[in-house]
Amino acid sequence: MLERDHELEEVCPHLKETPYKITSPKDPRYNCVAYAVGDLKNFWYDVSIKGYYWPPGVPSADTLEGWIKVFEIHGYKETLDSSLEPEYEKIAIYASETSPEHVARQKASGAWTSKMGKDIDIEHPSLGCLEGDLYGKVVKIMKRKCQGGKRVLE
Amino acid sequence: MKPLPAPDVPGKTESERFSNALRQAFTVSKDDLLKREAQEKKTKTRKKRMTEKKKHK
């Protein structure tokens, strides 16, 4: 697997000076929201098309409110602390001025992991390295107790 | 084991219901398709704009 993705670095320039790792090949079947909740088979977005999924009754996938609700359904609650707390798993939602754009999930090591749209998964040491024009800024951190001591996909 | 109940598909005859069931299985709403396309276009446009911005710096 490639060590770095130069196209990705063009659109997320802070990655250029970040020791991130590519952890999976491109896979268009799932997106960042799916990856954060541990579903690698569906693209979480609210359209009724095969391969897409959005929980019934949840506000639009184009709204921050909708994304927050998805994670609340999965037991997450808002917090202001993005540091590693071993007994909690955390997610961070990035948003532009108009809509939510990305979500990253914290691993047991304290590093963060992200599915980049329809492309690759990466592991990145901080949240700030994905902030910028593409994803906006981190606007919400949420956490839940690790279920059975385990984290999603770990 | 009991057979599953028949799915709720409109139609007066068996063949009409079968035909409608097939159509339901393969039909996608135009609004949903347009919404998905708009979302994909938004991401592509933003990425393209950022790459071009870099090139011109």
Backbone of each chain as ProteinMPNN parsed JSONL, in Angstrom:
{"seq_chain_A": "MLERDHELEEVCPHLKETPYKITSPKDPRYNCVAYAVGDLKNFWYDVSIKGYYWPPGVPSADTLEGWIKVFEIHGYKETLDSSLEPEYEKIAIYASETSPEHVARQKASGAWTSKMGKDIDIEHPSLGCLEGDLYGKVVKIMKRKCQGGKRVLE", "coords_chain_A": {"N_chain_A": [[0.831, -1.206, 0.0], [0.386, 2.317, -0.646], [2.535, 4.802, 0.801], [1.954, 7.464, 1.182], [-0.651, 9.733, 0.164], [-0.778, 11.716, -2.42], [-2.698, 13.181, -3.783], [-4.695, 13.403, -1.899], [-3.351, 14.91, -0.015], [-3.222, 17.296, -1.353], [-5.791, 18.291, -1.108], [-6.189, 18.237, 1.594], [-4.189, 19.985, 3.064], [-2.753, 20.141, 5.515], [-2.007, 17.597, 6.016], [0.352, 17.164, 4.785], [2.462, 17.772, 6.448], [2.146, 15.867, 8.335], [2.474, 12.791, 10.078], [0.711, 10.653, 8.84], [-1.1, 7.532, 8.258], [-1.903, 5.273, 5.648], [-4.558, 3.114, 5.77], [-6.258, 1.433, 4.439], [-7.289, 0.175, 1.198], [-8.876, 2.065, -1.536], [-12.395, 2.282, -1.19], [-15.523, 2.425, -2.332], [-17.885, 1.732, -1.15], [-18.597, 2.436, 1.467], [-18.835, 5.259, 3.729], [-17.513, 8.034, 5.719], [-19.256, 8.285, 7.902], [-20.471, 5.787, 8.069], [-18.182, 4.286, 8.571], [-17.453, 5.281, 11.046], [-19.466, 4.301, 12.66], [-19.064, 1.659, 12.372], [-19.901, 0.196, 10.152], [-19.231, -1.379, 7.247], [-20.474, -1.799, 4.899], [-22.433, -0.17, 3.905], [-23.256, 3.032, 2.513], [-23.618, 5.769, 4.329], [-26.12, 7.853, 3.935], [-28.904, 9.961, 3.271], [-30.646, 8.783, 1.066], [-32.939, 6.881, -0.853], [-31.615, 4.526, -2.143], [-30.17, 1.576, -3.344], [-27.597, 0.265, -1.317], [-27.189, 2.543, 0.053], [-27.751, 4.04, 3.235], [-29.675, 5.409, 5.854], [-30.601, 6.12, 9.114], [-34.028, 5.558, 9.93], [-36.25, 8.278, 10.546], [-34.358, 10.042, 11.402], [-33.025, 13.358, 11.26], [-32.128, 15.16, 8.208], [-29.262, 14.038, 6.306], [-27.722, 16.062, 5.489], [-27.494, 17.815, 7.472], [-26.073, 19.052, 10.533], [-27.426, 18.421, 12.797], [-28.673, 16.031, 12.054], [-26.472, 14.288, 11.82], [-25.506, 14.312, 14.44], [-27.647, 13.136, 15.72], [-27.567, 10.537, 14.665], [-25.295, 9.54, 15.94], [-26.068, 9.799, 18.572], [-28.063, 7.894, 18.674], [-26.459, 5.708, 18.602], [-25.476, 5.7, 21.096], [-23.755, 7.734, 21.826], [-22.662, 10.717, 23.508], [-22.501, 14.282, 23.824], [-19.336, 15.895, 24.284], [-16.602, 17.94, 25.491], [-14.084, 17.241, 25.383], [-11.388, 16.005, 23.634], [-9.379, 14.33, 24.208], [-7.631, 11.199, 24.878], [-9.531, 8.847, 26.56], [-9.329, 5.955, 28.102], [-11.529, 4.227, 28.631], [-13.558, 5.137, 27.094], [-14.98, 5.551, 23.803], [-14.503, 7.812, 21.122], [-15.857, 10.239, 18.851], [-15.352, 12.664, 16.263], [-16.888, 15.361, 14.776], [-16.64, 17.113, 11.775], [-17.351, 20.256, 10.317], [-18.443, 22.487, 7.725], [-19.294, 25.93, 7.038], [-21.82, 25.553, 6.171], [-22.677, 22.838, 6.261], [-22.413, 19.465, 7.725], [-19.342, 17.738, 7.24], [-17.483, 15.699, 7.652], [-16.479, 12.848, 9.631], [-14.458, 11.635, 12.239], [-12.984, 8.877, 13.972], [-11.864, 7.889, 17.192], [-9.074, 5.852, 18.021], [-7.956, 3.077, 20.117], [-5.348, 3.654, 20.677], [-5.253, 6.343, 20.819], [-4.846, 7.74, 18.555], [-6.471, 8.982, 15.555], [-8.953, 7.795, 13.248], [-10.01, 7.79, 9.884], [-12.397, 7.627, 7.249], [-12.006, 8.547, 4.0], [-14.23, 10.001, 2.336], [-15.25, 8.408, -0.592], [-12.943, 7.129, -0.82], [-9.853, 6.149, 0.549], [-9.011, 4.695, 3.828], [-7.6, 6.368, 6.571], [-5.114, 6.701, 9.18], [-4.638, 9.118, 11.573], [-2.678, 11.356, 13.572], [-3.77, 13.56, 14.866], [-6.671, 15.74, 15.237], [-6.668, 18.165, 14.015], [-5.205, 18.004, 11.643], [-6.868, 17.413, 9.548], [-8.443, 19.543, 9.27], [-9.648, 22.338, 7.414], [-10.244, 23.781, 4.123], [-11.678, 21.731, 2.843], [-12.995, 19.991, 4.735], [-13.748, 21.696, 6.743], [-14.04, 22.668, 10.15], [-13.485, 20.996, 13.333], [-16.416, 20.542, 15.0], [-17.901, 19.242, 16.82], [-17.534, 16.988, 19.473], [-18.025, 13.687, 20.481], [-18.81, 11.096, 22.842], [-18.812, 7.676, 24.019], [-19.215, 4.951, 26.323], [-16.908, 2.308, 26.012], [-18.088, -0.539, 24.436], [-18.488, -3.533, 26.036], [-15.861, -3.365, 26.621], [-14.674, -3.033, 24.217], [-13.809, -1.33, 21.131], [-15.321, 0.153, 18.199], [-14.8, -1.762, 15.317], [-12.326, -2.64, 16.253]], "CA_chain_A": [[0.0, 0.0, 0.0], [1.155, 3.561, -0.717], [2.847, 5.411, 2.098], [1.258, 8.745, 1.25], [-1.564, 9.967, -0.951], [-0.503, 13.118, -2.763], [-3.97, 13.85, -4.131], [-5.351, 13.719, -0.623], [-2.587, 16.0, 0.61], [-3.574, 18.539, -2.037], [-7.059, 18.828, -0.598], [-6.039, 18.379, 3.048], [-2.77, 20.363, 3.074], [-2.055, 19.904, 6.795], [-1.497, 16.217, 6.04], [1.718, 17.144, 4.242], [3.447, 17.771, 7.537], [1.63, 14.968, 9.372], [2.806, 11.379, 9.847], [-0.5, 9.829, 8.783], [-0.904, 6.207, 7.652], [-3.029, 4.763, 4.855], [-4.845, 1.825, 6.402], [-7.065, 0.551, 3.583], [-7.407, 0.665, -0.175], [-10.126, 2.78, -1.831], [-13.602, 1.455, -1.166], [-16.632, 3.38, -2.46], [-19.15, 1.233, -0.577], [-18.956, 3.068, 2.745], [-18.275, 6.604, 3.926], [-16.979, 8.287, 7.055], [-20.268, 8.053, 8.946], [-20.566, 4.333, 8.165], [-16.941, 3.813, 9.187], [-17.461, 5.67, 12.457], [-20.372, 3.431, 13.424], [-18.615, 0.27, 12.212], [-20.589, -0.485, 9.047], [-18.395, -1.261, 6.045], [-21.241, -2.27, 3.737], [-23.39, 0.839, 3.434], [-22.862, 4.435, 2.448], [-24.658, 6.394, 5.161], [-26.632, 9.118, 3.396], [-30.359, 9.738, 3.269], [-31.35, 8.582, -0.196], [-33.431, 5.498, -0.936], [-30.933, 3.855, -3.251], [-29.488, 0.383, -2.817], [-26.22, 0.54, -0.911], [-27.2, 3.726, 0.914], [-28.568, 3.843, 4.439], [-29.779, 6.488, 6.841], [-31.6, 5.603, 10.056], [-35.346, 6.172, 9.788], [-36.653, 9.266, 11.553], [-33.248, 10.944, 11.741], [-33.003, 14.522, 10.357], [-31.346, 15.045, 6.963], [-27.816, 13.796, 6.352], [-27.043, 17.311, 5.136], [-27.504, 18.708, 8.639], [-25.297, 18.636, 11.709], [-28.416, 17.816, 13.695], [-28.847, 14.644, 11.608], [-25.279, 13.498, 12.161], [-25.462, 14.163, 15.897], [-28.694, 12.176, 16.083], [-27.065, 9.196, 14.328], [-24.374, 9.077, 16.98], [-26.841, 9.647, 19.818], [-28.712, 6.585, 18.571], [-25.434, 4.707, 18.897], [-25.072, 5.81, 22.501], [-22.775, 8.803, 22.061], [-23.123, 11.977, 24.104], [-21.547, 15.356, 23.531], [-18.288, 16.216, 25.257], [-15.705, 18.97, 24.951], [-12.736, 16.708, 25.544], [-11.026, 15.062, 22.563], [-8.21, 13.53, 24.61], [-7.92, 9.771, 25.034], [-9.985, 8.298, 27.84], [-9.316, 4.551, 27.67], [-12.811, 3.5, 28.722], [-14.54, 5.744, 26.177], [-14.603, 5.795, 22.411], [-14.925, 9.169, 20.77], [-15.897, 10.624, 17.439], [-15.28, 14.121, 16.08], [-17.577, 15.77, 13.546], [-16.142, 18.326, 11.119], [-18.404, 20.899, 9.521], [-18.17, 23.779, 7.101], [-20.305, 26.891, 7.511], [-23.159, 25.172, 5.722], [-23.118, 21.457, 6.52], [-21.4, 18.548, 8.252], [-18.526, 17.274, 6.11], [-16.641, 14.534, 7.916], [-16.393, 12.411, 11.03], [-13.311, 10.771, 12.533], [-13.19, 8.038, 15.166], [-10.617, 7.715, 17.936], [-8.674, 4.469, 18.267], [-7.483, 2.818, 21.487], [-4.01, 4.249, 20.818], [-5.394, 7.798, 20.926], [-4.832, 8.284, 17.189], [-7.805, 9.058, 14.952], [-9.044, 7.101, 11.982], [-11.006, 8.444, 9.034], [-12.647, 7.176, 5.879], [-11.989, 9.774, 3.215], [-15.272, 9.938, 1.301], [-15.334, 7.08, -1.204], [-11.569, 6.685, -1.042], [-9.112, 5.297, 1.484], [-9.056, 4.964, 5.272], [-6.28, 6.769, 7.074], [-4.96, 6.924, 10.614], [-3.947, 10.401, 11.724], [-2.409, 11.555, 14.996], [-4.529, 14.658, 15.483], [-7.875, 16.133, 14.502], [-6.373, 19.399, 13.276], [-4.582, 17.785, 10.33], [-7.883, 17.322, 8.482], [-9.203, 20.799, 9.199], [-9.295, 23.16, 6.251], [-11.341, 24.114, 3.211], [-12.489, 20.583, 2.444], [-13.845, 19.461, 5.802], [-14.101, 22.706, 7.744], [-13.406, 22.508, 11.461], [-14.169, 20.105, 14.274], [-17.445, 21.329, 15.69], [-18.561, 18.442, 17.852], [-16.889, 15.754, 19.93], [-19.004, 12.879, 21.218], [-18.167, 9.895, 23.391], [-19.634, 6.664, 24.684], [-18.434, 3.91, 26.995], [-16.561, 1.197, 25.128], [-19.05, -1.606, 24.689], [-17.788, -4.78, 26.333], [-14.428, -3.051, 26.65], [-14.13, -2.965, 22.857], [-14.17, -0.199, 20.286], [-15.809, -0.181, 16.86], [-13.821, -2.298, 14.353], [-10.994, -2.931, 16.84]], "C_chain_A": [[0.875, 1.27, 0.0], [1.404, 4.134, 0.674], [2.076, 6.719, 2.278], [0.353, 8.893, 0.031], [-1.461, 11.45, -1.307], [-1.763, 13.89, -3.164], [-4.689, 14.302, -2.868], [-4.65, 14.903, 0.059], [-2.865, 17.35, -0.061], [-4.836, 19.158, -1.447], [-7.091, 18.944, 0.933], [-4.585, 18.746, 3.317], [-2.034, 20.124, 4.391], [-1.484, 18.487, 6.873], [-0.048, 16.15, 5.563], [2.771, 17.099, 5.345], [3.013, 16.843, 8.683], [2.022, 13.519, 9.071], [1.553, 10.492, 9.861], [-0.188, 8.492, 8.098], [-2.126, 5.836, 6.827], [-3.315, 3.353, 5.355], [-5.767, 0.926, 5.587], [-7.028, 1.062, 2.153], [-8.711, 1.434, -0.364], [-11.295, 1.818, -1.76], [-14.811, 2.395, -1.208], [-17.907, 2.936, -1.753], [-19.56, 1.942, 0.709], [-18.282, 4.428, 2.864], [-17.854, 6.798, 5.376], [-17.98, 7.994, 8.165], [-20.406, 6.544, 9.181], [-19.362, 3.778, 8.924], [-16.931, 4.119, 10.689], [-18.393, 4.783, 13.286], [-20.042, 1.946, 13.223], [-19.306, -0.506, 11.111], [-19.767, -0.291, 7.764], [-19.149, -1.68, 4.781], [-22.198, -1.238, 3.172], [-22.772, 2.226, 3.437], [-23.955, 5.194, 3.194], [-24.991, 7.79, 4.64], [-28.116, 8.908, 3.148], [-30.992, 9.766, 1.88], [-31.775, 7.114, -0.257], [-32.866, 4.814, -2.169], [-30.172, 2.686, -2.635], [-28.033, 0.725, -2.476], [-26.097, 1.765, -0.016], [-28.099, 3.447, 2.111], [-28.545, 5.104, 5.285], [-30.855, 6.064, 7.813], [-32.943, 6.314, 9.91], [-35.628, 7.167, 10.914], [-35.555, 10.241, 11.938], [-33.264, 12.127, 10.769], [-32.006, 14.335, 9.209], [-29.843, 14.843, 7.189], [-27.036, 15.042, 5.961], [-26.999, 18.278, 6.325], [-26.654, 18.133, 9.774], [-26.207, 17.917, 12.703], [-28.613, 16.32, 13.351], [-27.669, 13.775, 12.008], [-25.212, 13.253, 13.673], [-26.466, 13.104, 16.338], [-28.237, 10.739, 15.803], [-26.178, 8.671, 15.46], [-25.071, 8.965, 18.34], [-27.533, 8.29, 19.834], [-27.718, 5.47, 18.925], [-24.826, 4.892, 20.294], [-24.061, 6.899, 22.815], [-23.438, 10.034, 22.685], [-22.058, 13.04, 23.876], [-20.538, 15.547, 24.666], [-17.42, 17.32, 24.65], [-14.278, 18.451, 24.87], [-12.395, 15.684, 24.451], [-9.828, 14.186, 22.959], [-8.626, 12.07, 24.814], [-8.365, 9.465, 26.458], [-10.184, 6.811, 27.545], [-10.671, 3.843, 27.721], [-13.915, 4.077, 27.81], [-14.046, 5.711, 24.745], [-15.22, 7.123, 21.996], [-14.976, 9.347, 19.259], [-15.843, 12.157, 17.379], [-15.917, 14.466, 14.745], [-16.992, 17.093, 13.056], [-17.292, 18.94, 10.323], [-17.885, 22.189, 8.9], [-19.226, 24.746, 7.627], [-21.713, 26.418, 7.181], [-23.606, 23.766, 6.123], [-22.014, 20.606, 7.146], [-20.64, 17.944, 7.081], [-17.795, 15.968, 6.377], [-16.77, 14.127, 9.378], [-15.205, 11.465, 11.167], [-13.591, 10.023, 13.836], [-11.845, 7.824, 15.865], [-10.334, 6.234, 18.191], [-8.148, 4.324, 19.698], [-6.118, 3.451, 21.742], [-4.08, 5.755, 21.061], [-5.343, 8.465, 19.565], [-6.264, 8.269, 16.659], [-7.801, 8.319, 13.625], [-10.219, 7.66, 11.19], [-11.159, 7.712, 7.719], [-12.793, 8.439, 5.05], [-12.99, 9.677, 2.062], [-15.404, 8.536, 0.741], [-13.945, 6.465, -1.359], [-11.031, 5.789, 0.076], [-9.483, 5.572, 2.946], [-7.65, 5.426, 5.664], [-6.301, 6.82, 8.599], [-4.148, 8.195, 10.767], [-3.796, 10.741, 13.197], [-3.244, 12.631, 15.668], [-5.785, 14.939, 14.67], [-7.582, 17.314, 13.582], [-5.845, 19.159, 11.868], [-5.607, 17.596, 9.21], [-8.714, 18.6, 8.378], [-8.735, 21.623, 8.005], [-10.504, 23.379, 5.371], [-12.254, 22.933, 2.902], [-13.482, 20.163, 3.529], [-14.268, 20.505, 6.826], [-13.353, 22.428, 9.037], [-14.15, 21.492, 12.304], [-15.169, 20.953, 15.055], [-18.111, 20.535, 16.816], [-17.732, 17.203, 18.17], [-17.962, 14.977, 20.695], [-18.303, 11.623, 21.737], [-19.205, 8.933, 23.94], [-18.705, 5.657, 25.339], [-18.106, 2.821, 25.983], [-17.463, 0.012, 25.468], [-18.333, -2.949, 24.841], [-16.278, -4.572, 26.303], [-13.818, -2.891, 25.262], [-14.597, -1.697, 22.143], [-14.639, -0.711, 18.925], [-14.64, -0.63, 15.965], [-12.425, -2.519, 14.932], [-11.045, -4.224, 17.606]], "O_chain_A": [[1.964, 1.284, 0.575], [0.598, 3.974, 1.59], [1.61, 7.039, 3.372], [0.569, 8.255, -1.0], [-1.979, 12.315, -0.602], [-1.877, 15.091, -2.918], [-5.212, 15.413, -2.781], [-5.298, 15.777, 0.634], [-2.761, 18.403, 0.567], [-4.942, 20.376, -1.302], [-7.921, 19.662, 1.492], [-3.816, 17.894, 3.761], [-0.82, 19.924, 4.389], [-0.599, 18.206, 7.681], [0.684, 15.215, 5.885], [3.823, 16.478, 5.2], [3.438, 16.999, 9.827], [1.912, 13.074, 7.929], [1.359, 9.688, 10.772], [0.846, 8.34, 7.447], [-3.259, 6.06, 7.254], [-2.429, 2.498, 5.366], [-6.035, -0.209, 5.98], [-6.765, 2.241, 1.917], [-9.556, 1.459, 0.531], [-11.201, 0.678, -2.213], [-15.092, 3.084, -0.228], [-18.9, 3.665, -1.747], [-20.75, 2.037, 1.009], [-17.291, 4.71, 2.19], [-17.839, 5.852, 6.163], [-17.607, 7.516, 9.236], [-20.451, 6.079, 10.32], [-19.499, 2.922, 9.798], [-16.459, 3.316, 11.495], [-18.143, 4.543, 14.467], [-20.669, 1.081, 13.833], [-19.304, -1.737, 11.126], [-19.632, 0.827, 7.266], [-18.546, -1.889, 3.729], [-22.72, -1.414, 2.072], [-21.897, 2.546, 4.243], [-25.095, 5.251, 2.734], [-24.265, 8.758, 4.866], [-28.541, 7.793, 2.846], [-31.776, 10.66, 1.561], [-31.069, 6.227, 0.222], [-33.591, 4.56, -3.131], [-29.606, 2.798, -1.547], [-27.338, 1.386, -3.248], [-25.055, 2.005, 0.594], [-29.081, 2.711, 2.009], [-27.519, 5.773, 5.407], [-31.941, 5.677, 7.38], [-32.987, 7.538, 9.78], [-35.29, 6.929, 12.074], [-35.791, 11.168, 12.714], [-33.491, 11.932, 9.575], [-31.15, 13.451, 9.253], [-29.248, 15.391, 8.117], [-25.812, 15.07, 6.089], [-26.529, 19.41, 6.202], [-26.535, 16.92, 9.947], [-25.814, 16.948, 13.353], [-28.705, 15.471, 14.238], [-27.85, 12.652, 12.481], [-24.908, 12.15, 14.127], [-26.181, 12.284, 17.211], [-28.487, 9.836, 16.602], [-26.294, 7.52, 15.878], [-24.699, 8.129, 19.163], [-27.586, 7.618, 20.864], [-28.093, 4.434, 19.474], [-23.792, 4.307, 20.617], [-23.562, 6.982, 23.937], [-24.602, 10.341, 22.426], [-20.872, 12.737, 23.75], [-20.858, 15.38, 25.843], [-17.495, 17.598, 23.454], [-13.383, 19.124, 24.359], [-13.029, 14.633, 24.353], [-9.327, 13.404, 22.151], [-9.812, 11.754, 24.911], [-7.673, 9.779, 27.427], [-11.106, 6.445, 26.816], [-10.922, 2.943, 26.919], [-15.038, 3.573, 27.767], [-12.847, 5.827, 24.49], [-16.299, 7.502, 22.449], [-14.248, 8.702, 18.505], [-16.238, 12.846, 18.32], [-15.533, 13.928, 13.707], [-16.867, 18.056, 13.812], [-18.102, 18.226, 9.731], [-17.026, 22.878, 9.451], [-19.966, 24.418, 8.555], [-22.681, 26.825, 7.823], [-24.801, 23.531, 6.305], [-20.838, 20.968, 7.107], [-21.231, 17.667, 6.037], [-17.514, 15.21, 5.448], [-17.118, 14.933, 10.241], [-14.98, 10.604, 10.316], [-14.345, 10.493, 14.688], [-10.822, 7.608, 15.215], [-11.234, 5.466, 18.53], [-7.925, 5.314, 20.395], [-5.771, 3.75, 22.885], [-3.092, 6.372, 21.459], [-5.747, 9.619, 19.421], [-7.149, 7.633, 17.231], [-6.77, 8.226, 12.958], [-11.276, 7.963, 11.744], [-10.183, 7.234, 7.142], [-13.612, 9.302, 5.364], [-12.625, 9.311, 0.945], [-15.639, 7.583, 1.483], [-13.795, 5.402, -1.962], [-11.666, 4.816, 0.484], [-10.171, 6.545, 3.257], [-6.65, 4.929, 5.147], [-7.354, 6.961, 9.221], [-3.087, 8.335, 10.159], [-4.688, 10.447, 13.993], [-3.412, 12.626, 16.888], [-5.942, 14.44, 13.556], [-8.173, 17.444, 12.51], [-6.012, 20.006, 10.991], [-5.24, 17.619, 8.035], [-9.578, 18.722, 7.509], [-7.559, 21.597, 7.64], [-11.643, 23.192, 5.799], [-13.459, 23.106, 2.719], [-14.672, 20.0, 3.258], [-15.082, 20.206, 7.7], [-12.196, 22.01, 9.028], [-15.304, 21.166, 12.027], [-14.808, 21.947, 15.685], [-18.803, 21.104, 17.66], [-17.291, 16.475, 17.28], [-18.719, 15.561, 21.471], [-17.331, 11.151, 21.148], [-20.322, 9.32, 24.28], [-17.544, 5.527, 24.952], [-18.961, 2.454, 25.176], [-17.584, -0.386, 26.626], [-17.671, -3.434, 23.922], [-15.518, -5.491, 25.998], [-12.619, -2.648, 25.124], [-15.61, -1.089, 22.488], [-14.385, -1.857, 18.554], [-13.619, 0.053, 15.878], [-11.448, -2.58, 14.186], [-10.037, -4.647, 18.172]]}, "seq_chain_B": "MKPLPAPDVPGKTESERFSNALRQAFTVSKDDLLKREAQEKKTKTRKKRMTEKKKHK", "coords_chain_B": {"N_chain_B": [[-42.749, -24.726, 9.946], [-44.05, -21.477, 9.505], [-45.045, -19.957, 6.395], [-43.732, -16.828, 5.175], [-45.675, -13.797, 5.378], [-47.386, -12.459, 2.474], [-45.776, -9.845, 0.663], [-46.719, -6.35, 0.914], [-48.003, -5.322, -1.797], [-49.406, -3.31, -4.331], [-52.136, -4.159, -6.588], [-54.452, -5.896, -8.677], [-54.538, -8.469, -9.67], [-52.64, -11.569, -9.523], [-50.496, -11.487, -11.346], [-50.317, -8.781, -11.869], [-49.61, -7.825, -9.365], [-47.155, -9.09, -9.103], [-45.74, -7.891, -11.173], [-45.759, -5.232, -10.268], [-44.32, -5.548, -7.919], [-41.809, -6.219, -8.886], [-41.211, -3.844, -10.235], [-41.129, -2.091, -8.055], [-38.897, -3.065, -6.762], [-36.835, -2.393, -8.457], [-37.013, 0.302, -8.913], [-35.929, 3.638, -8.498], [-36.233, 6.627, -6.718], [-36.5, 9.727, -8.446], [-35.876, 12.087, -7.161], [-34.192, 11.184, -5.122], [-32.031, 10.248, -6.605], [-31.173, 12.619, -7.809], [-30.497, 14.066, -5.554], [-28.363, 12.571, -4.542], [-26.558, 12.849, -6.662], [-26.134, 15.602, -6.566], [-24.858, 15.857, -4.132], [-22.512, 14.394, -4.56], [-21.407, 15.879, -6.595], [-20.949, 18.264, -5.319], [-18.842, 17.639, -3.524], [-16.862, 16.828, -5.395], [-16.519, 19.177, -6.895], [-15.576, 20.926, -4.956], [-13.147, 19.689, -4.274], [-11.82, 19.837, -6.728], [-11.672, 22.579, -7.089], [-9.992, 23.266, -5.003], [-7.633, 21.936, -5.704], [-6.998, 23.237, -8.084], [-6.632, 25.799, -7.123], [-4.307, 25.459, -5.664], [-2.507, 24.872, -7.731], [-2.304, 27.295, -9.018], [-0.992, 28.865, -7.261]], "CA_chain_B": [[-42.479, -23.283, 9.92], [-45.055, -20.752, 8.719], [-44.472, -19.121, 5.331], [-43.805, -15.382, 5.441], [-46.837, -13.191, 4.726], [-47.095, -11.855, 1.174], [-45.456, -8.413, 0.808], [-47.823, -5.458, 0.605], [-47.787, -4.739, -3.124], [-50.706, -3.076, -4.956], [-52.419, -4.909, -7.818], [-55.693, -6.676, -8.543], [-54.286, -9.878, -9.983], [-51.319, -12.071, -9.126], [-49.445, -11.029, -12.278], [-50.168, -7.325, -11.68], [-48.836, -7.632, -8.127], [-45.789, -9.51, -9.384], [-45.128, -6.85, -11.993], [-45.533, -4.064, -9.403], [-43.249, -5.876, -6.965], [-40.553, -6.092, -9.641], [-40.968, -2.418, -10.474], [-40.728, -1.484, -6.77], [-37.54, -3.502, -6.417], [-35.824, -1.785, -9.325], [-37.243, 1.731, -9.122], [-35.287, 4.576, -7.58], [-36.897, 7.916, -6.899], [-35.679, 10.712, -9.157], [-35.383, 13.042, -6.16], [-33.048, 10.587, -4.435], [-30.895, 10.24, -7.53], [-30.696, 13.995, -7.963], [-29.872, 14.463, -4.289], [-27.056, 11.92, -4.476], [-25.677, 13.491, -7.651], [-25.782, 16.946, -6.08], [-23.906, 15.702, -3.036], [-21.231, 13.971, -5.138], [-20.893, 17.005, -7.369], [-20.467, 19.261, -4.361], [-17.529, 17.205, -3.061], [-15.913, 16.87, -6.513], [-16.255, 20.573, -7.243], [-14.733, 21.528, -3.917], [-11.792, 19.127, -4.4], [-11.225, 20.365, -7.949], [-11.383, 23.99, -6.858], [-8.827, 23.365, -4.124], [-6.447, 21.512, -6.46], [-6.673, 24.322, -9.022], [-6.13, 26.922, -6.324], [-2.916, 25.105, -5.343], [-1.69, 24.966, -8.947], [-2.122, 28.696, -9.389], [-0.236, 29.598, -6.233]], "C_chain_B": [[-43.505, -22.584, 9.015], [-44.404, -19.978, 7.573], [-44.626, -17.64, 5.682], [-45.052, -14.809, 4.774], [-46.445, -12.536, 3.402], [-46.772, -10.372, 1.367], [-46.616, -7.543, 0.341], [-47.553, -4.727, -0.716], [-49.153, -4.509, -3.763], [-50.888, -3.903, -6.232], [-53.643, -5.786, -7.611], [-55.453, -8.171, -8.787], [-52.87, -10.261, -9.551], [-50.216, -11.499, -10.037], [-49.225, -9.513, -12.153], [-49.314, -7.046, -10.429], [-47.365, -7.999, -8.343], [-45.034, -8.417, -10.168], [-44.811, -5.599, -11.15], [-44.393, -4.301, -8.41], [-41.889, -5.738, -7.643], [-40.184, -4.625, -9.837], [-40.475, -1.736, -9.19], [-39.276, -1.815, -6.445], [-36.484, -2.764, -7.231], [-35.979, -0.274, -9.507], [-36.544, 2.571, -8.052], [-35.945, 5.926, -7.806], [-35.94, 8.93, -7.548], [-35.079, 11.718, -8.169], [-34.143, 12.506, -5.456], [-31.809, 10.57, -5.323], [-30.29, 11.627, -7.668], [-29.958, 14.464, -6.708], [-28.47, 13.86, -4.182], [-26.079, 12.587, -5.444], [-25.21, 14.86, -7.167], [-24.711, 16.849, -4.998], [-22.523, 15.319, -3.578], [-20.574, 15.121, -5.897], [-20.276, 18.068, -6.438], [-19.048, 18.901, -3.896], [-16.498, 17.317, -4.178], [-15.517, 18.302, -6.848], [-15.309, 21.202, -6.232], [-13.291, 21.026, -4.031], [-11.075, 19.727, -5.603], [-10.788, 21.823, -7.742], [-10.108, 24.15, -6.01], [-7.549, 22.977, -4.848], [-6.023, 22.616, -7.411], [-6.073, 25.52, -8.297], [-4.649, 26.71, -6.012], [-2.015, 25.331, -6.55], [-1.371, 26.414, -9.283], [-1.356, 29.505, -8.354], [1.228, 29.738, -6.608]], "O_chain_B": [[-43.786, -23.042, 7.908], [-43.33, -19.403, 7.75], [-45.548, -17.258, 6.402], [-45.451, -15.284, 3.711], [-45.303, -12.108, 3.231], [-47.434, -9.704, 2.162], [-47.399, -7.945, -0.52], [-46.951, -3.654, -0.735], [-49.99, -5.412, -3.748], [-49.913, -4.295, -6.872], [-53.856, -6.343, -6.535], [-56.097, -9.021, -8.173], [-52.031, -9.409, -9.259], [-49.155, -11.085, -9.568], [-48.107, -9.022, -12.309], [-48.44, -6.18, -10.424], [-46.458, -7.329, -7.847], [-43.887, -8.079, -9.876], [-43.75, -4.991, -11.293], [-43.615, -3.399, -8.101], [-40.941, -5.211, -7.06], [-39.041, -4.212, -9.642], [-39.547, -0.927, -9.215], [-38.528, -0.983, -5.931], [-35.372, -2.536, -6.755], [-35.165, 0.356, -10.182], [-36.573, 2.248, -6.864], [-36.187, 6.324, -8.945], [-34.749, 8.977, -7.241], [-33.933, 12.145, -8.316], [-33.179, 13.233, -5.218], [-30.695, 10.836, -4.872], [-29.071, 11.798, -7.649], [-28.944, 15.157, -6.784], [-27.518, 14.534, -3.788], [-24.928, 12.854, -5.098], [-24.048, 15.23, -7.334], [-23.78, 17.653, -4.953], [-21.502, 15.839, -3.128], [-19.358, 15.309, -5.848], [-19.243, 18.668, -6.735], [-18.162, 19.755, -3.878], [-15.398, 17.827, -3.965], [-14.342, 18.605, -7.056], [-14.37, 21.911, -6.592], [-12.34, 21.797, -3.907], [-9.898, 20.08, -5.532], [-9.705, 22.237, -8.155], [-9.277, 25.025, -6.253], [-6.504, 23.594, -4.646], [-4.834, 22.907, -7.539], [-5.141, 26.163, -8.78], [-3.844, 27.639, -6.083], [-0.924, 25.892, -6.439], [-0.285, 26.717, -9.776], [-1.102, 30.693, -8.55], [2.005, 30.326, -5.857]]}, "name": "protein", "num_of_chains": 2, "seq": "MLERDHELEEVCPHLKETPYKITSPKDPRYNCVAYAVGDLKNFWYDVSIKGYYWPPGVPSADTLEGWIKVFEIHGYKETLDSSLEPEYEKIAIYASETSPEHVARQKASGAWTSKMGKDIDIEHPSLGCLEGDLYGKVVKIMKRKCQGGKRVLEMKPLPAPDVPGKTESERFSNALRQAFTVSKDDLLKREAQEKKTKTRKKRMTEKKKHK"}
